[in-house]
Amino acid sequence: MPYHVYIMASRPHGAIYTGVTNDLVRRANEHRNGLISGFTEKYQCKTLVWYEEHQDINEAILREKRIKKWKRAWKIALIEASNPSWEDLLELAERP
């Protein structure tokens, strides 16, 4: 089963949230539809701007924890390395 570390954003260079899940499409839709209370709901982080797949849950959790400790500039650089225009990647994630 694949696991995903992901980043949701409110807008380019806006609020960003890092998470981990075993169902990226479901989780991104939960954020998008305000079904998860807390940070993403408060700051309207509804756009999936970055994600990566892991086969081991422990590796995914470790990666998420490390990214959460990064400086904001490093997180922005990570996003912009693969998604310079901060496009919503949910449609890409939905493809098999």
C-alpha positions in Angstrom: 0.0 0.0 0.0 1.5 3.4 -0.9 1.6 6.2 1.6 2.0 9.9 0.7 3.6 12.8 2.3 1.9 15.9 1.0 1.7 19.7 1.2 -1.5 21.7 1.0 -1.5 25.5 0.4 -4.0 28.4 0.7 -2.4 30.1 -2.3 1.1 30.6 -3.8 3.4 31.6 -0.9 0.5 31.5 1.5 -0.2 29.2 4.4 1.1 25.6 3.9 0.4 22.4 5.7 2.4 19.1 5.6 0.7 15.8 6.2 0.9 12.0 5.6 -1.9 9.7 4.4 -2.6 6.3 3.0 -5.2 7.8 0.6 -4.0 11.0 -1.0 -7.1 11.7 -3.1 -9.5 11.2 -0.2 -7.4 13.2 2.2 -6.9 16.2 -0.2 -10.7 16.2 -0.8 -11.3 16.3 2.9 -9.0 19.3 3.2 -10.6 20.9 0.2 -14.2 20.5 1.5 -13.4 21.7 5.1 -14.0 18.3 6.6 -10.8 18.4 8.7 -10.9 21.0 11.5 -7.8 22.8 12.6 -5.0 24.5 10.7 -6.1 23.6 7.2 -9.7 24.7 7.8 -8.6 27.9 9.6 -6.1 28.9 6.9 -8.0 27.6 3.9 -5.3 25.2 2.8 -7.2 23.6 -0.1 -4.7 23.2 -2.9 -2.5 20.1 -3.2 0.8 21.6 -4.3 3.3 18.8 -3.6 3.4 15.1 -2.7 5.7 12.1 -2.8 5.0 8.4 -2.4 6.5 5.9 0.0 6.0 2.2 0.4 6.8 2.1 4.1 4.6 4.0 6.6 7.5 4.6 8.9 9.5 6.2 6.2 6.5 8.4 5.2 6.0 9.5 8.8 9.7 10.2 9.3 9.8 12.3 6.1 6.6 14.3 7.2 8.2 15.0 10.6 11.4 16.2 9.0 9.7 18.5 6.5 7.5 20.0 9.3 10.7 21.0 11.1 12.2 22.7 8.0 12.4 26.4 7.5 9.5 27.9 5.5 11.9 28.8 2.7 13.0 25.2 2.3 9.4 24.0 2.0 8.7 26.6 -0.6 11.8 25.5 -2.5 10.6 21.9 -2.3 7.2 22.9 -3.8 8.7 25.1 -6.5 11.3 22.5 -7.6 8.5 20.3 -9.1 5.5 22.8 -9.2 6.8 26.3 -9.8 3.4 27.8 -10.5 1.8 26.2 -7.4 -0.8 24.4 -9.6 -3.3 22.1 -7.9 -2.0 18.5 -8.3 -5.1 16.7 -7.2 -6.1 15.8 -10.7 -2.7 14.4 -11.3 -2.9 12.4 -8.1 -6.3 11.0 -9.1 -4.8 9.3 -12.2 -3.8 5.6 -11.7 
